[in-house]
Amino acid sequence: MKHSYLLDVLRSLHSAWHQVHQEHKQHQELDQIIKNETMTPYFQPIVHLASGETVGQEVLNRPKNSDIFPYVETFYDFLGKSNQVFCYERTAREKALTIYSQQTDCQEKRKTKLFLNVHPNVLEDELYKQGATRKVLEKIGLRPEQVVFEITEKQNVSDYARLKKVVDNYRSQGFRIAIDDVGSGYNSLKTILHLQPDYIKLDRSFIQDIHHSPSQQALVSLFVRYAKATGAEVIAEGIEEKAELATIRELGITFVQGYFIEHPQTSPHFPQLLPSASIASC
């Protein structure tokens, strides 16, 4: 009995040591990623369904693959719990904005919005309040009206009143607000009601096989009606099939995004989608 107890204690100590050691290596890896800017921005177009024109680019920052962070999800799970989330997002955002400016011609730059994923807490960072993002935009010739902050729904929001105050401040400067991954995370409806976003981005889980599901169609229709009543726009994420695209069009959604249109690329692309009539006949 005593021997078994000691073995359990040793196993617990070994497990705790291993976890501490692993977290130390993860912190070191994160520090190096930020210091050396070894994240890669990817751009995925957002298309206006009626006209077929690219009207936006979502920026997806990906760290380099490593043994410490074998998957993107592993990295972002750790980042969200660390005290480096502010520094990483600033570095990644500035790198993405610079690349976008360098690789996009003036005409496309003027008419396209950039959708930047952001952790809710980052909006309250002091450097945001000091206008760091605006300074970068001025340097590369973009306006706040061309930038949409995508607040992820995968993180729980504890103080909506405080977040709304911060969001309203950015809106007053010209920035736009989107709620990302609606339907996949925490308090989607509550977040939408409190922040009244300019864009509602429906998660892939609502879109997948929607042409076969009357219940999914009914739920998406509710979001479309709400958006029209509040002046927001709905973006359907994760379009992967023609039939999904045709159904989304029938439901009255304005903007679409997904692999069927284009995979994320390391440089901005501006595809022209098929005319709506052709989509509907697929």
NULUM-509066 format. One line per 3 residues: their letters; for each residue x, y, z of C-alpha. Coordinates in Angstrom, 2 decimals. Layout:
BEGIN
A) X:Y:Z  ... $
end
This chain:
BEGIN
MKH) 0.00:0.00:0.00  2.76:2.39:1.01  4.78:1.42:-2.07 $
SYL) 1.79:2.10:-4.33  1.25:5.51:-2.70  4.88:6.49:-3.27 $
LDV) 4.65:5.45:-6.92  1.56:7.63:-7.36  3.38:10.59:-5.79 $
LRS) 6.39:10.09:-8.05  4.18:9.87:-11.12  2.40:13.09:-10.14 $
LHS) 5.71:14.89:-9.57  7.06:13.66:-12.90  3.90:14.77:-14.70 $
AWH) 4.05:18.22:-13.07  7.75:18.60:-13.94  7.09:17.57:-17.54 $
QVH) 4.28:20.13:-17.84  6.42:22.94:-16.41  9.30:21.98:-18.71 $
QEH) 7.00:21.89:-21.74  5.50:25.29:-20.93  9.01:26.74:-20.54 $
KQH) 9.94:25.47:-24.03  6.69:26.87:-25.42  7.43:30.31:-23.93 $
QEL) 10.92:30.23:-25.43  9.54:29.24:-28.83  6.93:32.00:-28.70 $
DQI) 9.59:34.58:-27.80  11.65:33.52:-30.82  8.64:33.64:-33.16 $
IKN) 7.92:37.22:-32.08  11.56:38.32:-32.09  12.32:36.88:-35.54 $
ETM) 8.84:37.55:-36.99  8.59:33.96:-38.22  4.83:34.08:-38.60 $
TPY) 3.46:34.04:-42.15  0.41:36.12:-43.14  -2.09:34.40:-45.44 $
FQP) -4.83:36.26:-47.28  -8.24:34.79:-48.13  -10.62:36.82:-50.32 $
IVH) -14.13:37.81:-49.28  -16.43:38.14:-52.29  -19.63:40.11:-52.88 $
LAS) -22.01:37.41:-54.06  -24.18:39.53:-56.37  -21.36:41.27:-58.27 $
GET) -18.73:38.54:-57.93  -16.08:41.10:-56.98  -13.52:40.67:-54.20 $
VGQ) -14.32:43.28:-51.55  -12.16:42.11:-48.66  -9.23:40.03:-47.53 $
EVL) -9.13:38.14:-44.24  -5.62:38.01:-42.80  -4.71:34.66:-41.23 $
NRP) -1.36:34.68:-39.44  0.34:31.29:-39.17  3.49:30.53:-37.14 $
KNS) 6.15:28.25:-38.57  5.68:24.53:-37.91  7.79:23.15:-35.09 $
DIF) 7.99:20.23:-32.67  6.88:22.59:-29.90  3.79:23.79:-31.80 $
PYV) 2.97:21.00:-34.29  -0.45:22.46:-35.10  -1.76:25.99:-35.54 $
ETF) -4.47:25.27:-32.96  -1.82:24.23:-30.42  0.00:27.51:-30.91 $
YDF) -3.07:29.74:-30.59  -4.37:27.85:-27.56  -1.08:28.55:-25.80 $
LGK) -0.87:32.14:-27.07  -4.30:32.98:-25.67  -3.21:31.93:-22.19 $
SNQ) 0.16:33.69:-22.30  1.13:37.28:-21.50  2.55:37.65:-25.02 $
VFC) -0.74:37.80:-26.90  -0.53:41.61:-27.24  3.04:41.59:-28.52 $
YER) 2.45:38.74:-30.96  -0.68:40.25:-32.47  0.96:43.67:-32.89 $
TAR) 3.95:42.13:-34.65  1.84:39.85:-36.85  -0.61:42.64:-37.70 $
EKA) 2.10:45.10:-38.73  3.84:42.46:-40.85  0.58:41.56:-42.60 $
LTI) -0.32:45.19:-43.26  3.10:45.89:-44.74  2.98:42.83:-47.03 $
YSQ) -0.55:43.70:-48.13  0.50:47.23:-49.02  3.58:46.07:-50.94 $
QTD) 1.74:43.40:-52.95  -1.54:45.18:-53.72  -1.94:47.82:-56.42 $
CQE) -3.48:51.18:-55.58  -6.85:50.49:-57.22  -7.44:47.23:-55.33 $
KRK) -6.14:48.78:-52.12  -8.65:51.64:-52.32  -11.72:49.42:-52.72 $
TKL) -10.82:46.46:-50.48  -11.26:46.00:-46.74  -8.80:44.11:-44.55 $
FLN) -10.28:41.78:-41.93  -7.89:41.33:-39.00  -8.48:38.62:-36.38 $
VHP) -8.05:39.99:-32.88  -8.34:38.64:-29.36  -10.93:40.72:-27.43 $
NVL) -8.35:41.66:-24.77  -5.95:43.03:-27.38  -8.37:45.84:-28.20 $
EDE) -7.72:47.15:-24.69  -3.96:47.13:-25.07  -2.37:50.51:-24.37 $
LYK) -0.65:50.61:-27.76  -4.02:50.30:-29.46  -5.25:53.24:-27.41 $
QGA) -2.21:55.25:-28.45  -3.09:54.71:-32.11  -0.36:52.25:-33.10 $
TRK) -2.52:50.67:-35.78  -3.49:54.06:-37.22  0.18:55.00:-37.47 $
VLE) 0.93:51.86:-39.49  -2.08:52.51:-41.73  -0.96:56.07:-42.42 $
KIG) 2.51:54.82:-43.29  1.24:52.35:-45.90  -1.60:54.47:-47.27 $
LRP) -4.68:52.80:-45.77  -7.60:54.35:-43.91  -9.27:53.06:-40.71 $
EQV) -12.49:52.63:-42.73  -10.71:49.88:-44.68  -9.94:47.82:-41.57 $
VFE) -12.35:45.41:-39.88  -11.46:43.96:-36.48  -12.70:40.37:-36.30 $
ITE) -13.41:39.49:-32.67  -13.16:35.76:-32.28  -16.05:33.86:-30.74 $
KQN) -13.72:31.13:-29.48  -12.82:33.21:-26.43  -15.17:33.91:-23.55 $
VSD) -15.98:37.57:-22.92  -16.35:38.40:-19.24  -17.08:42.15:-19.31 $
YAR) -19.34:43.13:-22.21  -19.88:46.70:-21.04  -16.15:47.36:-21.01 $
LKK) -15.60:45.67:-24.38  -18.45:47.65:-25.95  -16.92:50.91:-24.73 $
VVD) -13.59:50.00:-26.34  -15.29:48.85:-29.56  -17.31:52.07:-29.78 $
NYR) -14.07:54.04:-29.47  -12.61:52.28:-32.51  -15.82:52.69:-34.44 $
SQG) -15.64:56.43:-33.82  -12.19:56.41:-35.48  -13.59:54.70:-38.57 $
FRI) -12.72:51.05:-37.89  -15.38:48.40:-38.46  -16.24:45.42:-36.25 $
AID) -17.02:41.81:-37.14  -17.93:38.88:-34.90  -15.99:35.87:-36.16 $
DVG) -16.90:32.17:-35.97  -20.49:32.88:-34.94  -21.98:29.60:-33.77 $
SGY) -18.73:27.87:-32.81  -17.73:29.49:-29.51  -18.94:31.40:-26.48 $
NSL) -22.06:33.53:-26.16  -22.54:34.26:-29.89  -25.96:35.85:-29.55 $
KTI) -25.00:37.82:-26.45  -21.89:39.19:-28.16  -23.87:40.20:-31.24 $
LHL) -26.54:41.93:-29.17  -24.02:43.86:-27.05  -21.58:44.91:-29.78 $
QPD) -23.98:45.29:-32.72  -21.25:44.38:-35.24  -21.01:45.65:-38.79 $
YIK) -20.39:42.09:-39.99  -21.63:38.72:-38.72  -19.36:35.90:-39.90 $
LDR) -21.18:32.57:-39.79  -19.03:29.59:-38.88  -18.51:26.71:-41.31 $
SFI) -20.68:24.51:-39.07  -23.73:26.50:-40.25  -22.72:26.29:-43.91 $
QDI) -21.56:22.71:-44.40  -24.18:20.75:-46.39  -26.70:23.56:-45.92 $
HHS) -28.33:22.61:-49.23  -29.42:19.34:-47.58  -30.62:20.84:-44.29 $
PSQ) -33.86:22.87:-43.98  -33.09:23.47:-40.29  -29.70:25.04:-41.12 $
QAL) -31.36:27.15:-43.78  -33.99:28.35:-41.31  -31.34:29.27:-38.73 $
VSL) -29.19:31.14:-41.25  -32.30:32.99:-42.46  -32.79:34.29:-38.91 $
FVR) -29.30:35.83:-38.97  -30.00:37.38:-42.38  -33.21:38.98:-41.12 $
YAK) -31.51:40.24:-37.97  -28.67:41.74:-40.02  -31.08:43.58:-42.30 $
ATG) -32.96:44.96:-39.29  -29.77:46.26:-37.64  -27.79:47.41:-40.68 $
AEV) -25.21:44.63:-40.46  -23.95:42.32:-43.21  -23.65:38.54:-43.06 $
IAE) -20.54:36.74:-44.34  -20.81:32.99:-44.91  -17.47:31.35:-44.11 $
GIE) -16.27:27.96:-45.27  -17.98:27.69:-48.66  -16.57:24.52:-50.21 $
EKA) -19.21:23.39:-52.74  -21.24:24.95:-55.56  -24.47:23.73:-53.98 $
ELA) -23.62:25.46:-50.70  -22.93:28.67:-52.59  -26.21:28.47:-54.51 $
TIR) -28.19:27.94:-51.30  -26.42:30.81:-49.56  -27.36:33.08:-52.46 $
ELG) -31.01:32.03:-52.23  -31.02:32.89:-48.52  -29.94:36.46:-49.27 $
ITF) -26.42:36.48:-47.81  -24.28:39.29:-49.21  -20.69:38.09:-48.79 $
VQG) -18.98:34.70:-49.03  -15.59:33.21:-48.25  -14.11:29.71:-48.47 $
YFI) -12.05:27.14:-50.35  -14.55:26.98:-53.22  -13.69:30.60:-53.98 $
EHP) -10.00:30.49:-53.07  -7.68:28.97:-50.51  -5.64:31.33:-48.31 $
QTS) -2.52:32.55:-50.15  0.70:34.20:-49.00  -0.08:37.15:-51.27 $
PHF) -3.45:38.86:-51.81  -5.50:37.55:-54.75  -8.64:39.16:-56.13 $
PQL) -10.71:36.47:-57.86  -13.85:37.27:-59.83  -16.67:34.93:-58.87 $
LPS) -19.08:33.54:-61.44  -22.19:35.65:-62.05  -25.05:34.84:-59.70 $
ASI) -27.17:33.30:-62.47  -24.42:30.81:-63.30  -23.99:29.89:-59.64 $
ASC) -27.68:29.22:-59.22  -27.74:26.88:-62.21  -24.87:24.71:-60.97 $
end
